[in-house]
Amino acid sequence: MLTEANIEQMIGAISENAAALAESFAQCFDIPWSLSPGESGGWNPDEPPSDFQGRGLAVLFEVGGQGLAVLIPDELPLPEWYAAPNESQKSRLETLAMEWSMNLFPPDLEPSRYATVQVPRLWSFLEQCQPVDWAATMTLSVTEASGQSAGSLLVIWPLATPLWDTEKRATPPVHAAVVPTAVSPSPSVLPAMPSPNAGPDPLARLRSLPVQVSVRLAEKKITVSQLLGISSGVLISFPKSCEAQLDLYVNNARYCRGEAVKIGENFGLKINEVGTTEERVTKILNG
């Protein structure tokens, strides 16, 4: 749980993992940005930073029922696609939240939920998330490849009511005028989270079933004599390019393909294709 006692531990984790956070950030938007730890302090609702008055992205995380947000202002500038991403770009934003969930927190604090949120007014959104009285803040300075400053990100935690629900986020602040004929577009969450008001889920009983997921680098057939000749130090080559996509198998059935990526110190797979053309053609021919 996020407490006053672990504020320094949180700041230390963010600072230590700044390089990994920057790598995910740059890969998501295809911009060679770097991140460096900035100032840390306390939440002051009376002094909103000017950089966070406009629209942008908020990456949300939940730990022990509390929230943490990273505000990413549009003024960096963000690429235009972030406001209306296609499926591939939604996957990028989803991956950004997933990778950051592993690098923003100390090892003993693991987020149970994460999402990327598009919002028209970052500071208003943050106020609705209700940072607690002793909430901590930390900036991450964004630097371009040329060494010029591009702006900053703002990390703030904990949030008493992180806004995951689309309808709740659509509710205007109490000081805003409500015009029934011109409702402001509500921000969207990526990835889509199940809504508690969406009715019973017909697949609910199946979702908890465990499945084995594996990624195969390459494969080939060899003779028994070649197998018996394998020992420490032997180099085995495979007829597969280093640039080729890797196959992901679910219970030994090929499900999708993607490219290898580095997530912090771990290996990951960025999905580019679900299903395969060969499998679809086979099913059609076999009727």
C-alpha positions, 0 to 999 in steps of 0.5 A: 500500500502507498503510505507516507512511510514509503515515499522515499522508497518510491522516489528511489525506485523512480530515480533508479529506473529512470532509464528503463522508464525512458526506454519504454516512453521513447519506444511507445512514441518513436521519439528518442526522448530520455528521462531524468529525475527532477524535483520531488515534493508535496501535492499543492492544489492551489499551485497547478503547474502551467504545463498540465492545464491542457490535454494529454495522457495520464497513465494510471496504476492501482496499488492496494486500492489507491492510485498513482498517476503519471501525467504526460502533457500534449505540449511535449509534443505528443504525436497526433495519433495519441488522441485517436489511436488505431489498434496498433497504437492502442497496443503501444499505449497499453504496453507503456502502462504495462512496462511502467508498472514494473519500473515505477514501484519498489519490488514489494509494491506491485500494481494490480491494475493499470491503464492509459487514459486520454483526458482533455484537461490533465489538472481537472482530471487529477483533482477528480482523482482526489490526491490525499492530503499528504500526496507526494509528487515527482517530476521527470524531465524529458530531454530530446536527442539534441540535449534540449529540454522538451518538458516534464512528466508529473508523477503523483501518488496516492490518489483516493479515487483513481478514475477508471470508469468512463461514466465517472470521468465524464461527470463535469467538476461542480464549478463547470456549467453543464450544457445538455446539448453539448456534452464534452467528449469523455476520455477513454481508457486503454486497455478497456477494463470490464465495466461493472454495469455491463451486465453478466459476462457469459465467459466469466467462468472461463476467464479464470482457467489457467493456460500455458503460454510459451514463445518459440524462438526457432525450431528444426529437425536433427538426427539422433546422432546430431542430438547425441553429439550435443555437449557444452559449448556446441553452437546450434544454428537455426534456419530463421532470420534474427529479424523474423517474428516469434510465435506465441503458443497457447497450450501448444497451439500457435495463437499469435506472432510478434517481435522480441522487446526488452522490458526492463531487465526482462524479455517480452513479446510485442504482438503484431499479428493474431492468428496466421494467414496459413491457418485461416487458408487451411480452415477454409480449404478443409471446410 
